[in-house]
Amino acid sequence: MKKVYILIICSLIILASCGEKQLEPITESLGKPTVPTEISVEPISGGVIISYRVPDVEDILGVKAMYSLADGKQREVISSYYNDRVRIVGYDDMEEHKAVLYTVNRAMELSDPVTVEFTPLESSISKVSKSMRIVRDFGGAQYSWNNEDRESITMEMLTNNELGNMEAMKIMTTASKTGTYALRGYNVNPRWFAAVVRDNYGNVSDTIYPRNELGEKIQIVPLYEQKLDKSPMRVVILNNDAAFNDFGANNENLIDDNLDTFGHSSNGTMPASVTIDLGEYVKLSRVVIHQRNNEYYGWGNPRTFEVYYSENEPDRSGDWGQWSKLLDCEVIKPSGMPSGTNTDEDIEAAKEGHDFSFDIDQKPLRYLRFKFTKVWTSSTFCHPAELTFYGDPNVE
């Protein structure tokens, strides 16, 4: 029994010591902080940079700015004592707005408020929306835009679904300075194509349609295209071409419809060229190149290349005088990050393949030549995985 009493007493002592504690600042206040001074504003796209002088008191933590965006929700941004500015963004207008600044000390006390007025410059989402172009393309429509601020922007590409309603068929987020995307896979009947642009602050554009000279929204009639049959195609190695059969690879891997195989030139072969006979004359719409998937945007994966054509069967000598340039191509890494660092957007783009479109007015062709001029590293070899062609084989 004595042991039981002792346990009860100990329990009561523990419970008594577990009462609610009052949380207090870890640093004692040196008094209410004074306001930030020497305030100036620098309007930027969709916001402002507010500069100021922080009070020279040792217990100052920083400056807090309170503001509201279009949704009416109050937001705040805090800059430390060692900075002399705060950056506020997220507006999609060029009207006057207000932010309230407070000095904050280490005891979390606020100074009196200082109201700052500013007028943002045109927002990134507005500029991107104005730059959006939607034009007729093979199998659908091509979307293109500029994003000079490199702001993170989400694009929704819309067209009619089976019920005739507009639906987002592709959603992509990008911070690239320029962008293009082709929504394909449609027949040659007129249909609506449109776009919606969003940013990370809840701003959404109006639905963007292609328009005629009168400003009226219009439908687009896609040009016919199909993926070209590779069975009649062959890889031709002219005398001054590079063989893509090193390191266990094979020339024909370039057109075998298998993304796990690849062609691989030897060391010291850059720039490396290879010739493709399509087997018949075809009205080409585009070529899609896939990287070898061991390391996207690395090693000997192509970064820049040129595409040439010959109107007639080429001489085995490979004399470049018989060839005319069609395209200058560069594989764009959406993130712009250095080789070895890939974002989800980078990987998705590599898996989809990199599209390069031919001019709509280009006459039918059969003989193409690819000159790979630069890879993603200092490697002196090149290892593309696959070349895939689209177009209309029925056009003479």
C-alpha positions as CSV (number, residue, x, y, z in Angstrom):
1,M,0.0,0.0,0.0
2,K,2.8,2.4,0.8
3,K,4.2,1.9,-2.7
4,V,0.7,2.8,-4.1
5,Y,0.5,6.0,-2.1
6,I,4.0,7.0,-3.3
7,L,2.9,6.4,-7.0
8,I,-0.2,8.5,-6.5
9,I,1.7,11.4,-5.0
10,C,4.3,11.3,-7.8
11,S,1.5,11.4,-10.4
12,L,-0.1,14.4,-8.8
13,I,3.2,16.2,-8.7
14,I,3.7,15.5,-12.5
15,L,0.2,16.6,-13.4
16,A,0.6,19.8,-11.4
17,S,3.8,20.6,-13.3
18,C,2.1,20.1,-16.7
19,G,-0.1,23.2,-16.6
20,E,-0.4,25.4,-19.7
21,K,2.7,27.4,-20.4
22,Q,2.5,31.0,-21.7
23,L,4.7,31.3,-24.8
24,E,6.7,34.4,-24.7
25,P,9.3,36.0,-27.0
26,I,12.7,34.5,-26.6
27,T,14.2,38.0,-26.8
28,E,13.2,40.8,-24.5
29,S,11.8,43.9,-26.3
30,L,13.9,47.0,-26.5
31,G,10.7,48.9,-27.1
32,K,8.3,49.4,-30.0
33,P,10.3,49.6,-33.2
34,T,10.3,52.7,-35.3
35,V,9.0,52.8,-38.9
36,P,11.1,52.1,-42.0
37,T,12.2,55.3,-43.7
38,E,13.6,56.6,-47.1
39,I,11.0,54.6,-48.9
40,S,11.0,54.3,-52.7
41,V,9.2,52.2,-55.2
42,E,10.3,50.5,-58.5
43,P,7.3,49.2,-60.5
44,I,8.0,45.8,-62.1
45,S,5.8,43.4,-64.2
46,G,2.8,42.5,-62.1
47,G,4.2,44.1,-58.9
48,V,6.7,46.4,-57.3
49,I,10.0,46.4,-55.5
50,I,9.8,48.7,-52.4
51,S,13.1,49.9,-51.0
52,Y,13.6,51.4,-47.6
53,R,16.0,52.1,-44.7
54,V,15.8,49.8,-41.8
55,P,16.0,51.4,-38.3
56,D,19.4,51.0,-36.9
57,V,18.4,49.2,-33.7
58,E,20.0,45.9,-32.6
59,D,16.8,44.0,-31.9
60,I,15.2,44.6,-35.4
61,L,14.3,41.4,-37.2
62,G,13.2,42.8,-40.5
63,V,10.4,44.5,-42.4
64,K,7.0,43.0,-43.2
65,A,4.8,44.1,-46.1
66,M,1.0,43.4,-46.1
67,Y,-0.9,43.5,-49.3
68,S,-3.9,42.0,-51.1
69,L,-4.2,40.6,-54.7
70,A,-7.3,40.2,-56.9
71,D,-8.8,37.5,-54.7
72,G,-9.0,39.8,-51.8
73,K,-6.9,37.6,-49.5
74,Q,-4.3,39.4,-47.4
75,R,-0.8,38.3,-48.0
76,E,2.5,39.2,-46.4
77,V,6.2,39.1,-47.3
78,I,9.0,39.5,-44.8
79,S,12.5,40.7,-45.6
80,S,15.3,40.3,-43.1
81,Y,17.3,43.0,-41.4
82,Y,20.1,42.5,-43.8
83,N,18.0,43.4,-46.9
84,D,16.7,46.8,-47.8
85,R,13.8,45.9,-50.0
86,V,10.7,43.7,-50.4
87,R,9.4,42.3,-53.7
88,I,5.6,42.1,-54.2
89,V,4.1,40.3,-57.3
90,G,0.9,38.8,-58.5
91,Y,-1.1,41.7,-59.9
92,D,-2.7,41.5,-63.4
93,D,-3.6,45.1,-63.9
94,M,-1.9,48.5,-64.1
95,E,-4.0,50.2,-61.4
96,E,-2.9,51.8,-58.2
97,H,-2.5,49.5,-55.2
98,K,-1.3,49.8,-51.6
99,A,1.0,47.9,-49.4
100,V,1.5,48.5,-45.7
101,L,5.0,48.2,-44.2
102,Y,5.9,47.4,-40.6
103,T,9.3,47.1,-38.9
104,V,9.4,43.9,-36.8
105,N,11.7,43.4,-33.8
106,R,12.9,40.1,-32.3
107,A,10.1,40.2,-29.7
108,M,7.7,40.2,-32.7
109,E,6.4,43.7,-32.0
110,L,5.3,45.8,-35.0
111,S,6.0,49.4,-35.7
112,D,3.3,51.9,-36.7
113,P,2.1,51.2,-40.3
114,V,3.5,53.0,-43.3
115,T,1.3,52.9,-46.4
116,V,3.0,52.7,-49.8
117,E,1.2,53.3,-53.1
118,F,2.4,51.8,-56.4
119,T,1.2,51.0,-59.9
120,P,2.5,47.7,-61.3
121,L,3.8,47.4,-64.9
122,E,2.1,45.0,-67.3
123,S,2.0,41.5,-65.9
124,S,3.8,38.5,-67.4
125,I,0.5,36.7,-67.9
126,S,-0.9,39.7,-69.8
127,K,2.2,39.8,-72.1
128,V,2.2,36.1,-72.7
129,S,-1.6,36.2,-73.5
130,K,-1.1,39.0,-76.0
131,S,1.8,37.2,-77.7
132,M,-0.2,33.9,-78.1
133,R,-0.6,32.9,-81.8
134,I,-2.7,29.9,-82.9
135,V,-2.3,28.9,-86.6
136,R,-3.1,26.1,-88.9
137,D,-0.7,23.1,-88.8
138,F,-0.5,19.6,-90.0
139,G,-3.0,17.5,-88.1
140,G,-4.2,20.4,-86.0
141,A,-3.0,23.8,-84.8
142,Q,0.3,25.2,-83.6
143,Y,0.5,27.4,-80.5
144,S,3.4,29.8,-80.0
145,W,4.1,32.5,-77.4
146,N,6.7,34.7,-75.8
147,N,7.5,34.9,-72.1
148,E,10.2,37.5,-71.8
149,D,10.0,37.6,-68.0
150,R,10.5,33.8,-67.8
151,E,7.7,33.7,-65.3
152,S,6.2,30.3,-64.5
153,I,3.1,30.1,-66.7
154,T,0.6,27.3,-67.3
155,M,-0.9,26.9,-70.8
156,E,-4.1,25.1,-71.5
157,M,-4.6,24.1,-75.2
158,L,-8.2,23.6,-76.0
159,T,-10.3,22.1,-78.8
160,N,-13.7,20.4,-79.3
161,N,-14.2,17.0,-77.6
162,E,-16.5,14.3,-78.8
163,L,-19.5,16.2,-77.5
164,G,-18.5,19.4,-79.2
165,N,-17.5,21.1,-75.9
166,M,-14.2,22.9,-75.5
167,E,-11.7,20.9,-73.5
168,A,-8.1,21.2,-72.4
169,M,-6.3,18.5,-74.4
170,K,-2.8,19.6,-73.2
171,I,-1.8,21.4,-70.0
172,M,1.8,22.4,-69.6
173,T,3.7,24.7,-67.2
174,T,6.8,26.4,-68.5
175,A,9.2,29.3,-67.7
176,S,10.9,29.2,-71.1
177,K,11.4,32.6,-72.8
178,T,9.7,31.3,-75.9
179,G,7.5,28.3,-76.6
180,T,5.6,26.4,-79.2
181,Y,3.3,23.4,-79.0
182,A,1.3,21.6,-81.7
183,L,-2.0,20.1,-80.9
184,R,-2.3,17.3,-83.4
185,G,-4.2,14.1,-84.3
186,Y,-7.3,15.7,-86.0
187,N,-8.9,15.3,-89.4
188,V,-9.2,18.0,-92.0
189,N,-12.7,19.2,-90.8
190,P,-13.0,22.8,-89.4
191,R,-12.8,22.9,-85.6
192,W,-12.2,25.4,-82.8
193,F,-8.8,25.7,-81.2
194,A,-8.1,28.0,-78.2
195,A,-5.9,28.7,-75.3
196,V,-6.1,29.7,-71.6
197,V,-3.1,31.1,-69.7
198,R,-2.7,30.9,-65.9
199,D,-0.1,32.1,-63.5
200,N,0.9,31.1,-59.9
201,Y,-1.1,33.9,-58.3
202,G,-4.7,32.9,-59.4
203,N,-4.8,35.1,-62.5
204,V,-6.4,33.6,-65.6
205,S,-6.6,35.0,-69.1
206,D,-9.7,35.2,-71.2
207,T,-10.1,32.3,-73.7
208,I,-7.8,33.1,-76.6
209,Y,-9.0,32.2,-80.1
210,P,-7.4,32.6,-83.5
211,R,-8.9,35.6,-85.3
212,N,-9.3,37.0,-88.8
213,E,-8.4,40.5,-90.0
214,L,-11.6,41.8,-88.6
215,G,-10.9,40.5,-85.2
216,E,-13.5,37.8,-85.4
217,K,-12.7,34.4,-83.9
218,I,-12.4,31.7,-86.5
219,Q,-12.1,27.9,-86.8
220,I,-9.0,26.2,-88.1
221,V,-8.9,23.5,-90.8
222,P,-6.0,21.2,-90.1
223,L,-3.7,20.0,-92.8
224,Y,-3.6,16.3,-93.4
225,E,-0.7,14.3,-91.9
226,Q,0.2,10.8,-90.8
227,K,3.1,9.1,-89.2
228,L,5.1,7.8,-92.2
229,D,5.7,4.1,-92.5
230,K,9.3,3.3,-91.9
231,S,9.4,-0.1,-93.7
232,P,10.5,1.4,-97.0
233,M,13.0,3.7,-95.4
234,R,16.8,3.0,-95.1
235,V,19.8,4.6,-93.7
236,V,22.4,5.4,-96.3
237,I,26.0,6.1,-95.3
238,L,27.7,8.2,-97.9
239,N,31.5,8.4,-98.2
240,N,31.8,11.4,-95.9
241,D,28.9,10.4,-93.5
242,A,29.6,8.9,-90.1
243,A,28.6,5.3,-89.4
244,F,26.3,5.2,-86.4
245,N,27.2,1.6,-85.5
246,D,29.8,2.0,-82.7
247,F,29.5,1.1,-79.0
248,G,27.0,-1.7,-79.8
249,A,24.7,0.5,-81.8
250,N,23.4,0.0,-85.4
251,N,22.7,2.4,-88.2
252,E,19.1,1.1,-88.7
253,N,18.4,1.7,-85.0
254,L,17.8,5.4,-86.0
255,I,14.5,4.3,-87.8
256,D,13.4,1.2,-86.0
257,D,10.6,2.7,-83.9
258,N,12.3,1.5,-80.7
259,L,13.3,4.2,-78.3
260,D,15.5,1.8,-76.3
261,T,17.9,1.4,-79.2
262,F,20.1,4.1,-80.7
263,G,22.7,5.0,-83.2
264,H,26.2,5.9,-82.0
265,S,29.0,7.5,-84.0
266,S,32.7,6.9,-83.1
267,N,34.8,9.2,-81.1
268,G,36.2,12.2,-83.1
269,T,33.4,12.1,-85.7
270,M,31.7,15.5,-84.9
271,P,30.1,17.0,-86.9
272,A,28.5,13.7,-87.8
273,S,26.1,13.3,-90.8
274,V,23.8,10.6,-91.8
275,T,21.5,10.2,-94.8
276,I,17.9,8.9,-94.8
277,D,16.2,7.6,-97.9
278,L,12.4,7.7,-97.2
279,G,11.7,5.2,-99.9
280,E,9.2,7.5,-101.7
281,Y,8.6,11.2,-102.3
282,V,6.5,12.6,-99.4
283,K,5.0,15.9,-98.5
284,L,6.8,16.3,-95.1
285,S,5.2,18.1,-92.2
286,R,7.8,17.5,-89.4
287,V,10.5,15.3,-88.1
288,V,10.7,14.2,-84.4
289,I,14.0,13.4,-82.9
290,H,14.3,11.4,-79.7
291,Q,17.3,11.4,-77.4
292,R,19.0,8.3,-76.1
293,N,17.4,7.7,-72.8
294,N,20.5,6.9,-70.7
295,E,21.0,10.6,-69.8
296,Y,18.7,13.2,-71.3
297,Y,20.5,16.4,-72.4
298,G,23.8,14.8,-71.7
299,W,26.7,12.8,-73.2
300,G,26.3,12.6,-77.0
301,N,22.7,13.5,-77.3
302,P,22.2,15.9,-80.2
303,R,21.8,19.6,-79.3
304,T,22.0,21.3,-82.7
305,F,21.8,19.8,-86.1
306,E,21.0,20.8,-89.7
307,V,18.6,19.1,-92.2
308,Y,19.4,19.0,-95.9
309,Y,17.6,17.6,-98.9
310,S,18.6,16.3,-102.4
311,E,16.1,16.4,-105.2
312,N,17.6,13.3,-106.8
313,E,19.3,10.2,-105.5
314,P,22.6,11.5,-104.0
315,D,26.1,10.6,-105.3
316,R,27.9,8.2,-103.0
317,S,30.7,10.7,-102.6
318,G,28.5,12.8,-100.3
319,D,29.4,16.0,-102.1
320,W,27.6,18.7,-100.1
321,G,27.2,20.7,-103.3
322,Q,24.3,18.4,-104.2
323,W,22.4,19.2,-101.0
324,S,20.3,22.2,-100.0
325,K,19.6,23.2,-96.4
326,L,16.1,22.8,-95.1
327,L,16.3,23.5,-91.4
328,D,18.6,24.7,-88.6
329,C,17.5,22.9,-85.5
330,E,18.2,23.2,-81.8
331,V,16.9,20.9,-79.1
332,I,15.6,23.2,-76.4
333,K,15.8,22.2,-72.7
334,P,12.7,23.9,-71.2
335,S,14.3,24.7,-67.8
336,G,17.6,26.0,-69.2
337,M,19.4,24.2,-66.4
338,P,22.9,22.9,-67.1
339,S,23.6,19.4,-68.3
340,G,23.1,16.8,-65.5
341,T,20.2,18.7,-63.9
342,N,16.8,17.9,-65.4
343,T,13.4,19.1,-64.2
344,D,10.1,17.2,-64.7
345,E,9.4,19.5,-67.6
346,D,12.7,18.6,-69.2
347,I,12.2,14.9,-68.9
348,E,8.6,15.1,-70.3
349,A,9.8,17.1,-73.3
350,A,12.6,14.5,-74.0
351,K,10.2,11.6,-73.7
352,E,7.7,13.2,-76.1
353,G,10.5,13.9,-78.6
354,H,11.5,17.2,-80.1
355,D,9.5,18.4,-83.1
356,F,10.9,20.3,-86.0
357,S,8.4,21.5,-88.7
358,F,9.0,21.8,-92.4
359,D,7.6,24.7,-94.3
360,I,4.0,24.2,-95.4
361,D,4.9,25.0,-98.9
362,Q,7.9,22.6,-99.1
363,K,7.7,20.3,-102.1
364,P,7.7,16.5,-101.7
365,L,11.0,15.1,-100.8
366,R,12.7,11.6,-100.5
367,Y,16.4,12.1,-99.7
368,L,17.2,13.8,-96.4
369,R,20.6,14.4,-94.7
370,F,21.1,15.2,-91.0
371,K,24.3,16.9,-89.9
372,F,24.7,16.8,-86.1
373,T,26.8,19.8,-85.2
374,K,26.8,19.9,-81.4
375,V,26.0,17.6,-78.5
376,W,25.2,18.5,-74.8
377,T,28.7,17.9,-73.5
378,S,32.3,18.1,-74.9
379,S,31.9,14.6,-76.3
380,T,33.1,14.1,-79.9
381,F,30.5,11.5,-80.8
382,C,26.8,11.6,-81.2
383,H,24.0,9.1,-80.2
384,P,20.5,10.0,-81.3
385,A,17.9,7.3,-80.5
386,E,15.2,7.8,-83.2
387,L,14.1,9.8,-86.2
388,T,10.4,9.8,-87.0
389,F,8.8,11.5,-89.9
390,Y,5.2,12.9,-90.5
391,G,3.5,14.2,-93.6
392,D,1.2,13.3,-96.4
393,P,2.5,10.5,-98.7
394,N,-0.3,11.0,-101.1
395,V,0.7,14.5,-102.3
396,E,2.7,14.6,-105.6
